[in-house]
Amino acid sequence: MQTFLRLVTITALSLAMPIAHAQEFGDPEPGAPLPVPEENLVAPPPVYEDVPLASDKGTARIDELFGELKKARDRRHAAAIAESIWNEWYRSGSATIDLFMTWANDAFEEKKYNVALDFLDQVVIRAPDFAEGWNRRATVHYAMDNFAKSMTDIRKALELEPRHFGALAGMATILERTGRKEAALKAWERALDVYPAMQSAQEAVIRLSDELAADPA
């Protein structure tokens, strides 16, 4: 869901948190889904031999980048670090999964949402521990106005990677769109906790804080 979540965070597509946090935020009412695009089905992609997902080296690199992101105050510098984190998140470690993700992204860019979902369904089935697969699928559900399904995938993504600022931004956006400003504010604040220089989160926190103060009911 890198494309969407960049639309939500930078342009800003999972508080999808572990189950303990789910009760605090709950599920929004699903929005009325858009008409299903009439896309032609594509042939099932070939199967390639997989290799293990996320190595310890990759995890250590992400941890290092998050340490830098936490301290970065210059927005350009922070954005460059965030971009590096996105690149690490997108590395599944599997040739098959990478191919499915590429095809899903291409379909999404062409607004062939059902086709993108077909590929991403395969991703989460084959690699259930790959957080970006869930995040990507949440992006597609969001684009189709299927907010409840998007939130479910966001929660899974955050269960696997609680620092996923893109997923947190996606959740905050859905919560605000469904009228849950207090929960949206908490989601944005959590995003700022891991990415203090995120401009969209900073602006959202100020705006929502002002709105809630003006209308405490």
C-alpha positions in Angstrom: 0.0 0.0 0.0 2.9 2.1 -0.5 1.3 4.2 -3.2 -1.8 5.0 -1.1 0.1 5.4 2.2 2.4 7.8 0.6 -0.8 9.5 -0.6 -1.9 9.7 3.0 1.4 10.4 4.7 3.4 12.2 2.0 0.5 12.4 -0.4 -0.6 10.3 2.4 -3.2 3.3 2.3 -2.8 -0.4 9.0 -5.4 2.4 15.2 -4.6 -0.7 13.4 -2.7 -1.9 16.2 -2.4 -5.2 17.9 -5.6 -6.6 19.2 -5.2 -4.7 22.5 -5.5 -1.4 20.7 -8.4 -2.5 18.5 -10.9 -2.2 21.3 -9.9 1.4 21.9 -10.5 2.5 18.4 -13.1 0.0 17.2 -14.2 -0.4 13.6 -15.8 2.4 11.6 -19.0 1.8 9.8 -18.0 0.6 6.3 -18.5 3.3 3.7 -20.7 2.7 0.7 -18.5 0.8 -1.7 -17.9 2.2 -5.1 -19.2 0.3 -8.1 -17.0 -2.7 -8.8 -14.8 -1.9 -11.8 -15.6 -4.2 -14.7 -12.1 -5.5 -15.3 -11.1 -8.5 -17.4 -9.7 -11.3 -15.3 -6.1 -12.1 -15.9 -4.4 -15.5 -16.1 -2.9 -16.7 -12.9 0.7 -15.7 -12.6 3.4 -18.4 -12.7 4.7 -19.7 -9.4 8.4 -19.1 -8.6 10.4 -20.7 -5.9 10.3 -18.5 -2.8 13.2 -17.5 -0.5 12.8 -16.7 3.2 11.3 -13.3 4.1 12.9 -10.5 6.1 16.4 -11.3 7.2 17.9 -10.3 10.6 20.1 -7.9 8.7 17.1 -6.2 7.1 15.4 -5.9 10.5 18.5 -4.4 12.0 18.7 -1.9 9.2 15.0 -0.8 9.7 15.6 -0.4 13.4 18.6 1.8 12.7 16.6 3.9 10.2 13.8 4.3 12.7 16.3 5.6 15.3 17.4 8.2 12.8 13.9 9.1 11.9 13.0 9.7 15.5 15.7 12.2 15.9 15.3 14.0 12.5 13.7 17.4 12.6 14.5 18.7 9.2 11.6 17.6 7.0 13.7 16.9 3.9 16.2 14.8 5.8 13.4 13.0 7.6 11.6 12.3 4.3 14.8 10.8 2.9 15.0 8.5 5.9 11.3 7.6 5.5 11.9 6.8 1.9 14.7 4.4 2.9 12.3 2.7 5.4 9.7 2.3 2.6 12.3 0.6 0.4 13.1 -1.8 3.2 9.5 -2.5 3.9 8.9 -3.3 0.2 11.6 -6.0 0.2 9.8 -9.3 0.8 12.8 -11.5 0.2 10.8 -13.6 -2.2 10.9 -13.5 -6.0 7.3 -14.7 -6.2 5.9 -12.1 -3.7 7.9 -9.3 -5.3 6.4 -10.2 -8.7 2.8 -10.3 -7.2 3.4 -6.9 -5.6 4.7 -5.4 -8.8 1.7 -6.7 -10.7 -0.7 -5.4 -8.0 0.9 -2.0 -8.1 0.6 -1.9 -11.9 -3.1 -2.9 -11.7 -3.7 -0.3 -9.0 -2.1 2.5 -11.0 -4.5 1.5 -13.9 -7.4 1.6 -11.4 -8.0 -2.2 -12.0 -8.7 -2.7 -8.3 -10.2 -6.2 -8.5 -7.1 -7.4 -10.4 -4.9 -5.8 -7.8 -6.9 -7.5 -5.0 -6.4 -10.9 -6.8 -2.6 -10.5 -6.7 -2.6 -9.1 -3.1 -4.8 -12.0 -1.9 -2.0 -14.3 -3.1 0.6 -12.2 -1.3 -1.1 -12.4 2.1 -1.8 -16.1 1.7 1.8 -16.9 0.7 3.5 -14.4 3.0 1.2 -13.7 6.0 4.1 -12.2 7.9 4.9 -9.6 5.2 3.5 -6.4 6.6 3.6 -4.5 3.4 1.4 -7.0 1.7 -1.4 -6.3 4.1 -0.8 -2.6 3.9 -1.0 -2.7 0.1 -4.2 -4.6 0.2 -5.6 -2.1 2.7 -4.8 0.6 0.1 -6.8 -1.0 -2.5 -9.8 -1.6 -0.2 -9.6 2.1 0.7 -9.5 3.2 -2.9 -12.8 1.2 -3.4 -14.3 2.8 -0.3 -14.3 -0.5 1.6 -13.2 1.1 4.8 -14.0 -1.9 7.1 -11.9 -4.2 5.0 -9.1 -1.6 4.8 -9.1 -1.3 8.6 -8.9 -5.0 9.0 -5.8 -5.2 6.8 -4.3 -2.1 8.5 -4.6 -3.8 11.9 -2.8 -6.8 10.6 0.0 -4.6 9.1 0.4 -2.8 12.4 0.4 -6.1 14.3 3.4 -7.1 12.2 5.0 -3.6 12.2 3.6 -1.3 14.9 5.9 1.6 13.6 4.3 1.6 10.2 3.6 5.3 9.9 2.0 4.9 6.5 -0.5 2.4 7.9 -1.2 4.7 10.9 -1.8 7.6 8.6 -4.2 5.4 6.6 -6.1 4.5 9.7 -6.3 8.1 10.9 -7.7 9.1 7.5 -10.4 6.5 7.6 -11.3 7.3 11.2 -11.6 11.0 10.4 -13.7 10.3 7.2 -16.1 8.2 9.3 -16.5 11.0 11.9 -14.3 9.6 14.7 -12.1 12.6 15.3 -10.7 11.6 18.7 -9.6 8.2 17.5 -8.1 9.8 14.4 -6.2 12.3 16.5 -4.7 9.4 18.5 -3.7 7.6 15.4 -2.0 10.7 14.0 -0.2 11.2 17.4 1.1 7.6 17.2 2.4 8.3 13.7 4.2 11.4 15.0 5.7 9.3 17.8 7.7 7.3 15.3 8.0 10.0 12.6 8.1 13.4 14.4 8.7 15.4 11.2 5.8 14.0 9.3 4.1 17.2 8.0 0.7 15.7 7.2 0.5 14.3 10.8 1.6 17.5 12.3 -1.0 19.5 10.4 -3.7 16.9 11.2 -3.0 17.0 14.9 -3.2 20.8 15.1 -6.4 20.8 13.0 -8.2 18.0 14.9 -7.1 19.4 18.3 -8.6 22.7 17.4 -11.8 21.1 16.1 -12.2 19.0 19.2 -11.6 21.9 21.5 -14.2 24.0 19.7 -16.7 21.2 19.8 -16.0 19.1 22.9 -19.3 17.2 22.6 
